[in-house]
Amino acid sequence: MTLDFKGKTVLVTGATRGIGQRIADDLGRLGARLILTGTKPEQIAELNARAPASTRYYCVDLLDRDSLDTFLRELDAYERIDGLVNNAGINRLNSVGDILEGDWDDMLEVNLTAPFRLLKHVSRRMVEGQYGRVVQIASIFSKVSKERRATYSATKFGLHGLTVGASNDLARYNILINTLSPGFVMTDLTRKNLSPEEISALSAQVPAKRFAETGDISSVAVFLLSDLNQYLTGQNIFVDGGFTNV
Ligand SMILES: NC(=O)c1ccc[n+]([C@@H]2O[C@H](COP(=O)([O-])OP(=O)(O)OC[C@H]3O[C@@H](n4cnc5c(N)ncnc54)[C@H](OP(=O)(O)O)[C@@H]3O)[C@@H](O)[C@H]2O)c1
């Protein structure tokens, strides 16, 4: 059994940092052709200048429907798309009574509506090719929640609902879709939302006694995207060091 992505094209959103960047790096090392996204034009230009011919970065703001529409049209240039990782996500914290309508709308747009629109478009291409592997990056907050995470949980519970529903439509075409739910991972998003004291206190509560590294999440994503996965679909896989079982 080997992990080999030669001849496979995989799209990863939010691949300029954090979890998405690590998944893209690992897939690239395994031979995948990569379609990657980020939001900052200068950074995208720099990354494209350094990227191998098999990798192309696109500037896509998932808050902007026109930006996503343009990107979806650009995808038509690819002969096939074998894998999709809906990874890009945002999190703005507030207690339920203080949630700003704009934050609610933005989080729904980036974390749920954009993944739906990408899945709708890309799954049609996968049906044509009778093959596909999709990973939706949710969170432990797709199963449990915590104060000030009502909006985030609403989007991530919804994302897994999309996975479950779509798995029923797609499995007959050898298109397998799963949710991957990380626990606490050391990324920019985590450093923004948790103080060093909170990180230390939460680490002590995780059975594995540490936060995840991005590689801990990527290795599971790579499996789900690979041909080693032939029969797993519609599931929510928690990569959380045991946290949701405590
Ligand atoms: N970190 C954690 O502990 C943790 C835990 C559970 C789940 N997750 C989930 O894992 C995923 C990745 O998280 P992360 O921690 O790796 O995030 P991150 O370090 O904050 O990186 C976010 C990525 O998404 C992109 N992005 C942000 N806003 C966007 C927008 N409006 N349109 C398009 N792309 C946008 C960013 O692009 P730019 O670089 O251009 O801004 C970046 O590539 C998210 O879905 C998150 O909810 C994270």
The ligand as an SDF file (V2000), in Angstrom:
LIG
                    3D

 48 52  0  0  0  0  0  0  0  0999 V2000
   -6.4020   26.3000   14.2200 N   0  0  0  0  0  0  0  0  0  0  0  0
   -7.2060   25.5010   14.9010 C   0  0  0  0  0  0  0  0  0  0  0  0
   -6.9800   25.2040   16.0850 O   0  0  0  0  0  0  0  0  0  0  0  0
   -8.4020   24.9030   14.2370 C   0  0  0  0  0  0  0  0  0  0  0  0
   -9.1390   23.9840   14.9590 C   0  0  0  0  0  0  0  0  0  0  0  0
  -10.2460   23.4130   14.3830 C   0  0  0  0  0  0  0  0  0  0  0  0
  -10.5990   23.7380   13.1050 C   0  0  0  0  0  0  0  0  0  0  0  0
   -9.8670   24.6420   12.3920 N   0  0  0  0  0  0  0  0  0  0  0  0
  -10.3190   24.9370   11.0300 C   0  0  0  0  0  0  0  0  0  0  0  0
   -9.2640   24.6530   10.1390 O   0  0  0  0  0  0  0  0  0  0  0  0
   -9.3200   25.5160    9.0130 C   0  0  0  0  0  0  0  0  0  0  0  0
   -7.9680   26.2130    8.8330 C   0  0  0  0  0  0  0  0  0  0  0  0
   -7.6600   26.8750   10.0370 O   0  0  0  0  0  0  0  0  0  0  0  0
   -6.2130   27.5010   10.3360 P   0  0  0  0  0  0  0  0  0  0  0  0
   -6.0860   27.5790   11.7890 O   0  0  0  0  0  0  0  0  0  0  0  0
   -5.1900   26.8010    9.5260 O   0  0  0  0  0  0  0  0  0  0  0  0
   -6.4670   28.9930    9.7730 O   0  0  0  0  0  0  0  0  0  0  0  0
   -5.4680   30.2020    9.4980 P   0  0  0  0  0  0  0  0  0  0  0  0
   -4.0880   29.8770    9.9520 O   0  0  0  0  0  0  0  0  0  0  0  0
   -6.1530   31.3990   10.0410 O   0  0  0  0  0  0  0  0  0  0  0  0
   -5.4820   30.2410    7.8870 O   0  0  0  0  0  0  0  0  0  0  0  0
   -6.6960   30.4980    7.2530 C   0  0  0  0  0  0  0  0  0  0  0  0
   -6.5750   30.2950    5.7510 C   0  0  0  0  0  0  0  0  0  0  0  0
   -7.8550   30.6400    5.1750 O   0  0  0  0  0  0  0  0  0  0  0  0
   -7.6940   31.7440    4.3010 C   0  0  0  0  0  0  0  0  0  0  0  0
   -8.8130   32.6880    4.4210 N   0  0  0  0  0  0  0  0  0  0  0  0
   -9.1290   33.4770    5.4660 C   0  0  0  0  0  0  0  0  0  0  0  0
  -10.1830   34.2600    5.1530 N   0  0  0  0  0  0  0  0  0  0  0  0
  -10.5240   33.9480    3.8810 C   0  0  0  0  0  0  0  0  0  0  0  0
  -11.4940   34.4450    2.9750 C   0  0  0  0  0  0  0  0  0  0  0  0
  -12.3420   35.4240    3.2880 N   0  0  0  0  0  0  0  0  0  0  0  0
  -11.5390   33.9160    1.7300 N   0  0  0  0  0  0  0  0  0  0  0  0
  -10.6730   32.9460    1.3630 C   0  0  0  0  0  0  0  0  0  0  0  0
   -9.7320   32.4340    2.1580 N   0  0  0  0  0  0  0  0  0  0  0  0
   -9.6500   32.9440    3.4080 C   0  0  0  0  0  0  0  0  0  0  0  0
   -6.3890   32.4320    4.7210 C   0  0  0  0  0  0  0  0  0  0  0  0
   -5.8600   33.1480    3.6130 O   0  0  0  0  0  0  0  0  0  0  0  0
   -4.8670   34.4370    3.8680 P   0  0  0  0  0  0  0  0  0  0  0  0
   -3.5520   33.8590    4.3220 O   0  0  0  0  0  0  0  0  0  0  0  0
   -4.8060   35.0950    2.5500 O   0  0  0  0  0  0  0  0  0  0  0  0
   -5.5320   35.2740    4.9240 O   0  0  0  0  0  0  0  0  0  0  0  0
   -5.5460   31.2170    5.1330 C   0  0  0  0  0  0  0  0  0  0  0  0
   -4.9730   30.6090    4.0030 O   0  0  0  0  0  0  0  0  0  0  0  0
  -10.4760   26.4980    9.2800 C   0  0  0  0  0  0  0  0  0  0  0  0
  -11.6230   26.0340    8.5980 O   0  0  0  0  0  0  0  0  0  0  0  0
  -10.6810   26.3930   10.7770 C   0  0  0  0  0  0  0  0  0  0  0  0
  -12.0010   26.6810   11.1570 O   0  0  0  0  0  0  0  0  0  0  0  0
   -8.7690   25.2390   12.9300 C   0  0  0  0  0  0  0  0  0  0  0  0
  1  2  1  0
  2  3  2  0
  2  4  1  0
  4  5  1  0
  4 48  2  0
  5  6  2  0
  6  7  1  0
  7  8  2  0
  8  9  1  0
  8 48  1  0
  9 10  1  0
  9 46  1  0
 10 11  1  0
 11 12  1  0
 11 44  1  0
 12 13  1  0
 13 14  1  0
 14 15  2  0
 14 16  1  0
 14 17  1  0
 17 18  1  0
 18 19  2  0
 18 20  1  0
 18 21  1  0
 21 22  1  0
 22 23  1  0
 23 24  1  0
 23 42  1  0
 24 25  1  0
 25 26  1  0
 25 36  1  0
 26 27  1  0
 26 35  1  0
 27 28  2  0
 28 29  1  0
 29 30  1  0
 29 35  2  0
 30 31  1  0
 30 32  2  0
 32 33  1  0
 33 34  2  0
 34 35  1  0
 36 37  1  0
 36 42  1  0
 37 38  1  0
 38 39  2  0
 38 40  1  0
 38 41  1  0
 42 43  1  0
 44 45  1  0
 44 46  1  0
 46 47  1  0
M  CHG  2   8   1  16  -1
M  END
$$$$
